[in-house]
Amino acid sequence: MPNGGPGNSPGALEKEANSAGMTKTIEDRIPEYIRGISPYVPGKPVEEVERELKIHAVKLASNENPLGPSPLAVEAARVALASANRYPDGGGFYLREKLSKRLGVPAGNILLGNGTSELIDLAARCMLRPGEEAITSEGSFPLYSISIRAAGGRLVLVPQREYTFDLEAITRAVTPRTRLVYLSNPNNPTGTMFKADALDEFLDRVPPDVLVVLDEAYFEYVEQPGYSRSLDSVRAGKSLLVLRTFSKVYGLAGIRMGYGIGPAALLDQINKFRAPFNTSGIAQAAALAALDDAEHVRRSQESNRAGLGQLAEGLRREGLRFVPSVANFVLVELDTDAQPVANELLGRGVIVRPMRWMGFPNAVRVSVGTADENRKFLAEIGAALDALGVKRRDAAGQLR
């Protein structure tokens, strides 16, 4: 019977559903795998804290560059604003060409994204169908798990080993239904890394029809030898998508510009369904200029190196355990629930991230700030722990 006939008119269907006690709502039509997702919760903006508490605050919660954005990028963004009435270059031709020369890979192997967050999501949408598996680690960036579940995939979480991605265990977790693996190197929130040799061995053992997404958002801060040769693996044709960003060392978190380096055939498919203007002309102009700002990168790296040392020394002096970091943040382990400590610090004008939602209920993550910001954190965390009656550890590791 054609639509609109007496047997299936909208009114008749509604009456039939109501009489059977089956009235549906919009929420009922949303898939359970979407409704079950716990949303990503960003760190509190410093302006919000200062407005609510009427105090001056320092934000050490979101792994931002405390030196601010690249000055060259700021000027380029200012100039680009004059053309904000025009749509941007949807493919980001000039930025991809410049990255191509810088990285030594063809422009066809580079995809721009609205931060790496968008690329994480696009990879899941491209590779997963409902019920297929994707793997990541416990205690890592929540958007990996969110993207897997939002695509209807079956999330497989593998425990960490010594606060680091356990590549051997992830290899063992791969099944014929696995389509995607997310790795983070360095890992957020632990600040740990695995070496290039371990990644090479992992890629050799993972089936070629499984896409490995390697998030290297903090790679510019790593100074340890043997860290990464991921682009060599891309050039060799591995099923690897490497993610990098302008948010960290370049200080451009607010303009949302990330990029992926991976197989051209994969990126061609993703380009079919990504948003047509997913990166703004202002962001593209700023990123182009930032690539030439070697001085800002050098200053940011030096500041971070000094800040990591300052935090490590101060935390040891306070009798606090922490995970040695190669990134621009430190995971601090407390002998108590971290949320009250974070709340107490907030009242003292220091914003850090309690890490229960990332799998570390007794830890806070503190971003490396300026020397003065780090000094304030170290002073206030000691005072906060004293106010809450939380014990610290002596040189022998005993609670005191």
N, C-alpha and C positions, 0 to 999 in steps of 0.2 A: 504494500500500500504506500503511495507517495507520502512524503513528509507533509504534515498538516492535516492528514486524514483523521477521522474520529478515533482510530485505534491507537495513535501515537502522537497526538497533539501535546504541546507542552503542558497544557492544563490537565489533560488526562493522565500524563506521566506523573505530574506532581501529586495528583490525588491518589494515584495508585501507590506511590512511595510513602505518602503520609499515612494511608490506611494500613500499610504493612509495617509502620513504625520504622521506616528506613530513610527518613529525611536526611539529606546530605548537606553539608556546609562546604564552603571553599576549603577550609582546613582539612576536611575529610578527603578531599581530592588531592591534597599534597602527599607525595610518596612518603612512607614511613622513614625511608633512609634520609630524607631531607629534614623531616620533623625531629629526628633524633640527634641532629648535629648540635653540638655545643659551639656557640659562635666565638670567633676570635675577639678578645677584649683588648683594645689598645691601652697603652699606658696613659695615665691622667695627664692632660696638658698642663703645663706649668701655670698658664693663665687661670685655669679653673681652680687650681689649688690656692693660688694667691687671692682670687676673688672670694672663695668660700672661707678661707682661714684668716684672711687679712694679714698675711705674712709674706716675706720675701722667700722664695723657694728656689732650689736648684733641682733640675730634672736629670736624674741618672738612671732612667728607667727604660729607654728605648734605643740604646746603642747608637745614638746620634753623634755626629762629629762636633765636639765642643768648640772647635775653632770657627765654626760657621761654614757657609758655602764658599766655594772657589770664587775669588773676586773676579776672575775673567768670566766665569759663568754668570755671575750677577749682572755684569755689564752687557753681556750678549743677550740675556733674558730681557733686560730693560729695552734694548733696541728692538727685539722681536715683538714686544708688546705693541709697537706701532702698526704691526700687520695682523693683530689679533682678530680683525674682522674677516680674515681669510681662513679657509680650512687648511690644515697642515698637509705636508707631503705624507700621504698615507703609508708609504713604505719606508720613509726616513732615509732616502737615497744617500744623502751626503754623510749622515752619521754612520750608516752601514759601510759606506766606502772608506771612511776614515778608520773605523774599527777594523775593517778588512786589512788595511795596510799595517795597522798597529799589531794585529794578532797573527797575521800571516795565514789567513784562511779566506776563501772566496766570499764575497758579499752574500752570495746565495746560501751560505751556511750560517747567516746571522739573522736573527729575528728580534725586533724591538718590542718591548712590553711596557705596560703601565706599572712599572716596578717589576721585580721578579715575581711578585705575588700573582700577577696576571698570568705569567708564563707557567707557573706551577699549576694553575687551574686549567690552562689550555692543554697542557700535556695530558692531564687526566681525562679531559673531555675527548681528546683525540684517541687515546689508547684504550679506554675502558668501556665495556658494556656492562649493564647490570648483572651482578653475580660473578664477574671476573675479579681476579685478585690483584692487589697492589700491596707492596711491602714498604715499610719504613721502620725507623727505630722508635722505641719508647724514649721519652725525654728529649724530644727534638721539636722543631718549629711546627706549631699546630696546623698551619695551612696545608701541610702534606696530607694529614689525616682528613681534614675538612674537604679538600679537593677530591680525594678518593671516595669519600662517602657521598659527596654531592653528585658524583657521576654514577652512583649506584653500585660502585665497586665494593668488594669484600676487603676490608682493612685487615692487614696482617701486621701486628706489631712485634718486633723482636727486641728483647732486653739488651741494654747496653753492657759493655764490659769495661770497667774502670772509667766510667763516664764518657765512653767513646763508642761510636758505631762499631758493632761487632760484625765485620764483613763476612767472616767465616760462618757465623750463625745465620746471617741473611742469605748466604748462598744455599745453606741447607734448607731454608724456608721456601725456596723457589719450587713451584710445582708446575705441571702442564697448564694450569689455569692462570699462572702469573703473567701479567702483561706489563707491569710497571714497577720500578723501584725508585724511591726517593732517598738520596744521600745528602748529608750536609757536612761540609768540610771547609773551615772549622764548623763545629756544631754549635748551634744556638739552642739552649742556654749554657752549655758546659764549657765552651771555649776550647775544646780539645780538637785534635786533628788525627787523621790517619795519613800514612805516607804514600807516595806515588807507587812504590813497588806493590803495596797492598792493593791499591786500586787496580793496577795492571793485572794482578793475579785474579782479582774478583771479576773483572770484565772478561777475562779468558774463560772463566767457569760459568758465567751466566749465558743462557741461550741467546742467540742473536736476534730472536723475535721479541725479546723483553727490552723495553726502553729503560735505561738508567738515567735518571735526572740527578745531576750533581750540582748542588747549590754551593757556589763559592762566593757568596756575598761579601765575605770578610777577607778575601784572599790577599788584598794589598797590605794587610797588617801582618801577615805571617812572615817571620824571618828565619824559621828553622830550615835547615837543609833537607832536601829530598821531599819537600812538601807536595808539589803537584807538577804533573806534565799532562794534564787532562786534554789540552788542545792537540797534543801529539796523537792521542787516542781518537779524537774527532777526525783529524787528518787521515788516520789509518782506516777510517770507515767503520769504527765501532758504533753500536747503537747507544750513543751517549749524547745527552743534551746538557751542556754546561751553562749554568746561570750565573750572571754577574750583574753588578748594579752600580749606579752613580750615587746611591743614597748614603754610602758610608764614608770612604776616604775623601770623596769629592764634596761631601756635605750637601747633597741635593735631595735629601729624603722628601722634602715637601713638593718637589715637582714630579715625582714618580717616573723615573726612567730606569729600566733595566734592559738587559739583552741576553739572548740565548745563542749559544754556538753549538750547532748540531748537524745531523744529516740533512742535506738540501731537500731530499724527497719528503722527509718528515715535515720540514718547515713549509714546504709547498702546500701540504694538506692542512696544516694549522692556519695558514694564510686564507684558506677558503672560508673559515668561520670566525676568525677573530674580528673584533670591532674594526670598521674601516678606518677610523681615525683614532687609534688607541693611544697614541702619544701626541702631545700637543706640539705646535710649532715652537712655543716658548721653551718647552723641555728639550726639544731637539737642538735648538740653538745653544742653550746652556750646556748641554752635554758635549756638543762639538767644541765649545771653548774650554770646557773643563779638561778635556784630553790634552790640551796644550799647557795646563797649569801645573808644571812639574814642581814649582816652588811650593804651591799649596799642598800637594801630595807629600813632599818631603817634610814640611812642617807638621803635617797631620801625623805622619808616621813617627817622627821624633817625639811629638807630644804624647802619643799613645804609648810608646816604649817607656818614657819617663813615668807616665801615669800608672802603668802596670806595676812598675817597680815601687812606686810610692804606695799603691794600694797593698801590694804584697807585704811590704815592710810594716805598714800600719796594722794590717790584719793580724800578722804574727804578734805584734806588740800587744794587741788587744786579746790575744789568746783565742783567735777564731780560725777555724779551718776553712780552706778554700781550694778550689780546683785550679791548678796552674793553667793560665789561659794564653792562647796565641792570637786572640781576637781583640776587640776593644771593649770587653766587659769581663766581669769575674763572677763566678757562682760561689756564694758564701754559704757554707753549711752551718746551721745553728743547732743547738741541742734543745730546740723547742719548736712549736708551731710558728712559722715565719710570719703569718698574717698579723698578729698583734705587734710584732717588731716593726713591720712595714708601716702599720698604722701609727705607731709611736714616732717613727722617723718622719712620717708625713706631718704630724703635728709640730715637729721641730724644723720643718722646711726642707726636708730631703725626700725626694721622690725616687723610690726603688721599686723593683718588681718582685713581689712574692711569687714563688714558683710552684705552688701546689698544682695549678692548672697545666703545668708542663711536666708534672710527675715528680716534683721535689718539694714535698710539703714543708720540710724543715730548712728551706734555703731561700735566699733572696739573690737576685741578679742585680749587680750594680754596674752601670756603664762607666767607662773611664771618662772623667771630666777634665777640666782644667786643674792646675795644681791647687788653686783655692777651693774648687768644688770638691776635689778628692779629700782635701784637708777637713772640710766641713763634714763630709760623710763620716770620716774616721772618728772625728770628735763626737758626732751625734750618735753613731751606732753604739759607742761605748756607754754614753749617757742613757740611751734608750734601753739597753740591756740591764743597766743598773736600776733604772726606774721600774722595770718589769721583774726584777729579781732573777734574771736569767744568769746561770753560771757560765763562766768561761773555762778554758783549759790552760794548765800550766805547761812548762816546757816538756814535761814527760807525757803530756796528752791526757792528764787526769783532770776531771772537772774540779773547779775550785770556786 
